[in-house]
Amino acid sequence: MTSIDTRGTQPIDAVQLPDETDSLLVGPNSDVDPTVSVVMPTMNEEEGVAECIGLVKAAVRKSGYRTEVVISDDSTDHTPDIAREEGAVVVKPDEAGYGYAYRYAFERCRGEYIIIGDADTTYDFEQFPELLEQVVEGDADMVMGSRLEGEIKDGAMPALHEHIGNPMLTKFLNAFYGAGVSDAHSGFRAFHVDMLEELDLETTGMEFASEMIMDAGARDLTIEEIPITYHEREGEATLESFRDGWRHVRFMLLNAPNYLFSLPGAILGICGLALLLSSVSGVSLGGVTFGSASAIAGSLLFLVGYQAANMGVFATLASDPIQRPNDVVTKTVIERMNLERMSTVGLVVFTAGALYITGALIQWATGAFPMFSGSTGTILGLTAMGIGALTVFNAFFMSAIDDSI
C-alpha cells in the first residue's frame, strides 16, 4: 500500500513491517524517521489502547502522514503487550507521574510534529490530521481540541467537570496567563517539536496539562482550538476530581505571584494607608469621623498588604514563576534594591517612627497625653516602626534567597 503525504513527507510504506496493518506505523527499529509522533501515556489501559492506535492508523490511511505511536507506559496489565502488537513504540519511564510520562516520551520522539492524548478512547485520534493542520501551515504554535466547544457524549464527562470544574479552571488560567482558550484541560493537542525547546516544562503530575498552556500563554505563543467530540472512556478512571482540581489551582496561583501576592497586597496596603491617614488627619465622611479604632484597622491592613506584596517579590526570586510580576514596585525591588539599600530604608523609617513614639512617651509620662493608647498619631508611629523592621528583615531574607541582592 502506498499513500503519499501531501505535505512533503515520504510515502508511509517506506517502512517495511510484517503486514499491511503494521506498515501504517513507523516501528521502533525502523531507520526511517516519522513525520508525526503520537504520544499516549498509559496506566492499565488494556481496554482502550488498541482502539486508540487503530484510530491513529485510520488517520494515517487518509492523510498519508508517516507516523509513530509512542506509548509511555506505567502499567501492571497487558497494555504494553497490546501496544507492541499494534505496532507502537513502548517506552517505560523511570519515574512515576502523568507529566513525567509525557516528558520522558518527548525525549524519545522522532517526529517533527507531536500529537498528545490519553489512551482511554475519550479522544478520537482519527482527527489528529485536522488538529495538526494549522501547526503545519505555521498559523499556530499549538492547536488544542476543545471539548466544551465541540460535543461531549453522554457519560463521557461528569456534570461537575463539564459545567463547573473545567470552565472555572479555564477562566482562572486565561485570566492569569492570557491563554485565550475555551478548554484549557483538554489533553488532545498538536505542536511542532521545536516548541518544547521554548517551554520550560518541569512538572511530573497532572498539573502538566496546565503548565504547558500556562507557559505557552505567558510566552505569547499562538494557541488555536478546533471543536472535537469527547467520548466515554474505556476502563477505570484514575482522575480524582477535587484533589487533581486543587493541584491545578495551586499550581496556577503559585506561578502567578502577581495575582496571589502583589495585587492583593497592593489593594490591602492602599486601603489600609488611606484609612490610617484619614484617621490621623481627622477627615470625616458623611458626618462620621475616623478615630483610633479605624487607625488600628488601617494599620493592620497596611502591614498585611505590605508583607503580602513582599511575598510576591520572594516568590519571584525563589521560584522563577511562569508569570513573573511586572508591576513597578516588584521590578524596582528586584532590579535596583540590594541588602544595604533596603536595610537603610528600613532603618530610616523605623527611626522616624521610634523618634515620634519616644516624644509621645515623654509627653504621656508628663501628663500631656492622658489617653496615650487612643492617639492616632501614636498608631501611625508604631506602624512606621513595624514597616521599618519588616523592611530590614525582608532585605536579609531576600538576600538569603538570592545572594546577588
C-alpha positions as CSV (number, residue, x, y, z in Angstrom):
1,M,0.0,0.0,0.0
2,T,1.4,3.4,-1.0
3,S,0.0,6.7,0.3
4,I,1.8,9.9,-0.4
5,D,2.0,12.6,2.3
6,T,0.6,15.7,0.6
7,R,2.7,17.8,3.0
8,G,6.0,16.8,1.5
9,T,6.9,13.7,3.6
10,Q,7.9,10.3,2.1
11,P,5.4,7.5,1.3
12,I,4.3,6.0,4.5
13,D,5.1,2.5,3.2
14,A,8.8,3.4,3.3
15,V,9.0,1.4,6.5
16,Q,8.8,-2.3,5.7
17,L,7.0,-4.1,8.5
18,P,5.4,-7.6,8.6
19,D,2.0,-6.8,7.2
20,E,-0.1,-4.0,5.7
21,T,-1.7,-3.1,9.0
22,D,1.6,-2.6,10.8
23,S,3.2,-0.8,7.9
24,L,0.9,2.1,8.6
25,L,3.1,3.0,11.6
26,V,6.8,3.5,11.8
27,G,8.1,0.8,14.1
28,P,10.7,1.1,16.9
29,N,13.5,-0.5,14.8
30,S,12.9,1.5,11.7
31,D,15.7,3.6,10.1
32,V,13.1,5.9,8.6
33,D,12.1,8.9,10.8
34,P,8.4,9.6,11.1
35,T,6.8,13.0,10.4
36,V,4.4,12.7,13.3
37,S,4.8,11.2,16.8
38,V,1.5,10.4,18.6
39,V,2.3,10.2,22.3
40,M,-0.1,8.4,24.8
41,P,0.7,8.0,28.5
42,T,-0.8,4.8,29.8
43,M,-1.5,3.2,33.1
44,N,-3.5,0.0,32.8
45,E,-5.3,0.9,29.6
46,E,-5.6,-2.5,28.1
47,E,-9.3,-2.0,27.3
48,G,-8.7,1.1,25.2
49,V,-5.2,1.3,23.9
50,A,-5.7,-0.9,20.8
51,E,-8.8,1.1,19.7
52,C,-6.8,4.4,20.1
53,I,-3.9,3.0,18.0
54,G,-6.4,1.8,15.4
55,L,-7.8,5.3,15.2
56,V,-4.3,6.6,14.5
57,K,-3.9,4.1,11.7
58,A,-7.2,5.2,10.2
59,A,-6.0,8.8,10.2
60,V,-2.7,7.7,8.6
61,R,-4.6,5.9,5.8
62,K,-6.5,9.2,5.0
63,S,-3.7,11.7,5.5
64,G,-0.5,9.9,4.5
65,Y,1.4,11.2,7.4
66,R,4.3,8.9,8.3
67,T,3.6,8.3,11.9
68,E,4.9,6.6,15.0
69,V,2.8,5.9,18.1
70,V,4.8,6.2,21.4
71,I,3.2,4.6,24.4
72,S,4.8,5.9,27.7
73,D,3.7,3.1,29.9
74,D,3.4,2.6,33.7
75,S,1.0,-0.4,33.6
76,T,0.7,-3.6,35.5
77,D,-1.7,-5.2,33.0
78,H,-1.2,-6.2,29.3
79,T,-1.3,-2.6,27.9
80,P,2.4,-2.6,26.7
81,D,2.0,-6.0,25.1
82,I,-1.1,-5.0,23.2
83,A,0.5,-1.7,22.1
84,R,3.5,-3.5,20.7
85,E,1.3,-5.9,18.8
86,E,-0.4,-2.9,17.2
87,G,2.9,-1.5,16.0
88,A,3.5,1.1,18.7
89,V,6.8,2.1,20.3
90,V,6.6,1.4,24.0
91,V,8.8,3.2,26.5
92,K,9.0,2.8,30.3
93,P,9.6,6.0,32.3
94,D,12.0,5.6,35.1
95,E,9.8,7.8,37.4
96,A,6.1,8.0,38.2
97,G,3.7,10.7,37.2
98,Y,1.5,11.8,34.3
99,G,3.6,14.8,33.4
100,Y,6.9,12.8,33.7
101,A,5.5,10.2,31.4
102,Y,5.0,12.8,28.7
103,R,8.3,14.5,29.2
104,Y,10.1,11.1,29.1
105,A,8.4,10.2,25.8
106,F,9.1,13.6,24.2
107,E,12.8,13.0,24.6
108,R,12.4,9.8,22.6
109,C,10.1,11.0,19.8
110,R,11.5,11.1,16.3
111,G,8.7,13.0,14.6
112,E,8.8,16.7,13.6
113,Y,5.3,17.1,14.9
114,I,3.8,15.8,18.1
115,I,0.3,14.8,19.0
116,I,-0.7,14.0,22.6
117,G,-3.8,12.5,24.1
118,D,-4.9,9.8,26.5
119,A,-5.2,6.2,25.5
120,D,-8.7,5.6,27.1
121,T,-10.8,6.2,23.9
122,T,-12.0,9.6,25.1
123,Y,-10.2,11.3,22.2
124,D,-10.8,10.5,18.6
125,F,-7.2,10.1,17.2
126,E,-8.6,9.9,13.7
127,Q,-8.9,13.7,14.0
128,F,-5.2,14.2,14.5
129,P,-4.5,15.5,10.9
130,E,-7.2,18.1,11.4
131,L,-5.6,19.1,14.7
132,L,-2.2,19.3,13.1
133,E,-3.2,21.4,10.1
134,Q,-2.7,24.9,11.5
135,V,0.6,23.9,13.1
136,V,1.9,22.6,9.7
137,E,0.8,25.7,7.9
138,G,2.5,27.9,10.5
139,D,-0.7,29.6,11.7
140,A,-0.4,28.3,15.3
141,D,2.3,27.1,17.7
142,M,-0.2,24.7,19.3
143,V,-3.6,23.5,18.4
144,M,-6.0,22.0,21.0
145,G,-9.1,20.1,20.7
146,S,-11.9,21.8,22.6
147,R,-14.4,19.5,24.1
148,L,-16.5,22.4,25.5
149,E,-16.9,23.9,22.1
150,G,-17.5,20.6,20.4
151,E,-19.6,17.6,21.5
152,I,-19.4,15.7,24.8
153,K,-21.0,12.3,24.5
154,D,-23.4,11.1,27.3
155,G,-21.4,9.7,30.2
156,A,-18.1,11.0,28.8
157,M,-17.6,13.8,31.4
158,P,-19.2,14.2,34.8
159,A,-21.5,17.2,35.0
160,L,-19.4,18.7,37.8
161,H,-16.4,18.8,35.4
162,E,-18.4,19.9,32.3
163,H,-20.3,22.8,33.9
164,I,-18.2,23.9,36.8
165,G,-14.7,22.4,37.1
166,N,-13.3,22.8,33.6
167,P,-14.9,26.2,32.8
168,M,-13.8,27.6,36.1
169,L,-10.2,26.4,35.8
170,T,-10.1,27.6,32.2
171,K,-11.2,31.1,33.3
172,F,-8.5,31.2,36.0
173,L,-5.9,30.2,33.5
174,N,-7.0,32.7,30.9
175,A,-7.1,35.5,33.4
176,F,-3.7,34.8,34.9
177,Y,-1.8,33.7,31.8
178,G,-3.6,35.1,28.8
179,A,-4.0,31.8,27.0
180,G,-7.4,32.7,25.5
181,V,-8.7,29.1,25.2
182,S,-12.1,27.6,25.8
183,D,-11.0,24.3,27.3
184,A,-7.6,24.6,29.0
185,H,-7.6,21.0,30.2
186,S,-8.2,19.2,27.0
187,G,-5.4,16.7,26.6
188,F,-5.7,16.4,22.8
189,R,-3.0,18.7,21.4
190,A,-0.7,19.2,18.5
191,F,2.5,21.2,18.2
192,H,5.9,21.3,16.5
193,V,8.7,19.6,18.4
194,D,10.7,22.8,18.5
195,M,8.0,24.3,20.8
196,L,9.3,22.1,23.6
197,E,12.6,24.0,23.5
198,E,10.8,27.3,24.1
199,L,8.8,26.0,27.0
200,D,10.3,25.2,30.4
201,L,8.2,22.2,31.4
202,E,9.1,20.8,34.8
203,T,6.1,19.2,36.5
204,T,5.6,15.5,36.8
205,G,2.0,15.2,37.8
206,M,-1.5,16.0,36.5
207,E,-0.7,19.8,36.5
208,F,1.5,19.2,33.5
209,A,-1.6,19.8,31.3
210,S,-1.9,23.3,32.9
211,E,1.8,24.0,32.8
212,M,2.0,23.6,29.1
213,I,-0.8,26.1,28.4
214,M,0.3,28.5,31.1
215,D,3.9,28.6,29.8
216,A,2.8,29.0,26.2
217,G,0.4,31.7,27.1
218,A,2.9,33.6,29.2
219,R,5.4,33.5,26.3
220,D,2.7,34.8,23.9
221,L,2.8,31.7,21.7
222,T,-0.2,31.3,19.4
223,I,-2.7,28.7,20.7
224,E,-5.7,27.8,18.5
225,E,-8.5,25.3,19.0
226,I,-10.8,23.1,17.0
227,P,-14.0,21.5,18.2
228,I,-13.8,17.8,18.9
229,T,-16.0,15.0,20.1
230,Y,-15.3,13.7,23.5
231,H,-16.2,10.0,24.1
232,E,-16.9,7.8,27.1
233,R,-13.7,6.2,28.3
234,E,-12.9,2.5,28.4
235,G,-11.6,1.2,31.7
236,E,-11.5,2.6,35.2
237,A,-10.9,6.4,35.6
238,T,-7.8,7.5,37.5
239,L,-8.7,11.2,37.9
240,E,-9.7,12.4,41.4
241,S,-11.9,15.5,40.8
242,F,-11.2,17.6,43.9
243,R,-7.6,16.5,44.6
244,D,-6.4,16.9,41.0
245,G,-8.5,20.1,40.5
246,W,-6.9,21.7,43.6
247,R,-3.4,20.7,42.3
248,H,-4.2,22.7,39.1
249,V,-5.4,25.7,41.0
250,R,-2.5,25.7,43.4
251,F,0.0,25.4,40.6
252,M,-1.7,28.3,38.7
253,L,-1.6,30.5,41.8
254,L,2.0,29.7,42.8
255,N,3.2,30.5,39.3
256,A,1.4,33.9,39.2
257,P,2.7,35.7,42.4
258,N,1.4,39.0,41.0
259,Y,-2.2,37.7,41.4
260,L,-1.6,35.7,44.5
261,F,0.6,38.2,46.4
262,S,1.4,41.5,44.7
263,L,-2.1,42.6,43.6
264,P,-3.9,41.7,46.9
265,G,-1.0,43.2,48.8
266,A,-1.3,46.5,46.9
267,I,-5.1,46.7,47.4
268,L,-4.8,45.9,51.1
269,G,-1.9,48.3,51.5
270,I,-3.6,51.2,49.7
271,C,-6.9,50.8,51.6
272,G,-5.1,50.4,54.9
273,L,-2.9,53.5,54.4
274,A,-5.9,55.6,53.3
275,L,-7.8,54.6,56.4
276,L,-4.8,55.2,58.6
277,L,-4.1,58.7,57.2
278,S,-7.8,59.6,57.3
279,S,-7.8,58.7,61.0
280,V,-4.7,60.7,61.7
281,S,-5.9,63.8,59.8
282,G,-9.4,63.8,61.3
283,V,-11.2,63.6,57.9
284,S,-14.9,62.9,58.2
285,L,-17.0,61.1,55.7
286,G,-20.8,61.6,55.8
287,G,-20.5,63.2,59.2
288,V,-18.5,60.2,60.5
289,T,-15.1,60.9,61.9
290,F,-12.4,58.2,61.8
291,G,-11.0,57.5,65.2
292,S,-8.4,55.3,66.9
293,A,-10.2,52.1,66.1
294,S,-10.1,53.0,62.4
295,A,-6.5,53.8,62.7
296,I,-5.7,50.4,64.2
297,A,-7.7,48.7,61.4
298,G,-5.9,50.8,58.8
299,S,-2.5,49.9,60.3
300,L,-3.2,46.2,60.3
301,L,-4.4,46.3,56.7
302,F,-1.3,48.3,55.6
303,L,1.1,45.9,57.4
304,V,-0.6,42.8,56.0
305,G,-0.7,44.4,52.5
306,Y,3.0,45.4,52.7
307,Q,4.1,42.0,53.7
308,A,1.9,40.3,51.1
309,A,3.5,42.5,48.4
310,N,6.9,41.5,49.7
311,M,6.0,37.8,49.4
312,G,5.4,38.5,45.7
313,V,9.0,39.5,45.5
314,F,10.1,36.5,47.5
315,A,8.2,34.1,45.3
316,T,9.6,35.7,42.1
317,L,13.1,35.3,43.3
318,A,12.8,31.8,44.8
319,S,10.7,30.0,42.2
320,D,11.2,31.9,38.9
321,P,7.4,31.6,38.2
322,I,5.9,31.2,34.8
323,Q,4.1,34.5,35.0
324,R,6.6,37.0,36.5
325,P,5.2,40.1,38.2
326,N,5.6,43.2,36.0
327,D,4.4,45.9,38.4
328,V,6.7,48.8,39.1
329,V,7.3,48.0,42.8
330,T,8.3,44.4,42.3
331,K,10.5,45.2,39.3
332,T,12.2,48.1,41.2
333,V,12.9,46.0,44.3
334,I,14.3,43.1,42.2
335,E,16.3,45.1,39.7
336,R,17.6,48.1,41.8
337,M,17.5,47.2,45.5
338,N,20.0,45.3,47.5
339,L,20.6,44.3,51.1
340,E,22.3,47.6,52.0
341,R,19.8,49.9,50.3
342,M,16.8,48.1,51.7
343,S,18.2,47.9,55.2
344,T,19.0,51.6,55.1
345,V,15.4,52.5,54.0
346,G,14.1,50.2,56.7
347,L,16.2,51.8,59.4
348,V,15.3,55.3,58.4
349,V,11.6,54.5,58.5
350,F,12.0,52.7,61.8
351,T,13.9,55.5,63.3
352,A,11.4,58.1,62.3
353,G,8.6,56.1,63.9
354,A,10.7,55.5,67.0
355,L,11.5,59.2,67.4
356,Y,7.8,60.0,67.3
357,I,6.9,57.3,69.8
358,T,9.7,58.5,72.1
359,G,8.4,62.0,72.0
360,A,4.9,60.8,72.6
361,L,6.0,58.7,75.6
362,I,7.7,61.7,77.1
363,Q,4.6,63.8,76.8
364,W,2.4,60.9,78.1
365,A,4.7,60.5,81.1
366,T,4.5,64.2,81.9
367,G,0.7,64.1,81.7
368,A,0.3,65.8,78.3
369,F,-1.3,62.7,76.9
370,P,-3.8,61.4,79.4
371,M,-5.1,58.8,76.9
372,F,-1.9,57.6,75.3
373,S,-3.4,54.4,73.9
374,G,-6.0,56.3,71.9
375,S,-3.7,58.6,70.0
376,T,-4.0,58.0,66.2
377,G,-0.6,59.7,65.8
378,T,0.9,57.1,68.1
379,I,-0.6,54.3,66.0
380,L,0.9,55.9,62.9
381,G,4.3,56.0,64.6
382,L,4.1,52.3,65.7
383,T,3.1,51.4,62.1
384,A,6.2,53.1,60.8
385,M,8.3,51.2,63.2
386,G,6.7,47.9,62.1
387,I,7.2,48.7,58.4
388,G,10.8,49.7,59.0
389,A,11.5,46.5,60.9
390,L,9.8,44.3,58.3
391,T,11.8,46.0,55.6
392,V,15.1,45.2,57.3
393,F,14.2,41.6,57.9
394,N,12.8,41.3,54.3
395,A,16.1,42.6,53.0
396,F,18.1,39.9,54.7
397,F,15.6,37.2,53.7
398,M,15.7,38.3,50.0
399,S,19.5,38.3,50.2
400,A,19.4,34.7,51.6
401,I,17.2,33.7,48.6
402,D,19.3,35.5,46.0
403,D,22.8,36.4,47.0
404,S,23.0,39.0,44.2
405,I,20.7,41.2,46.3
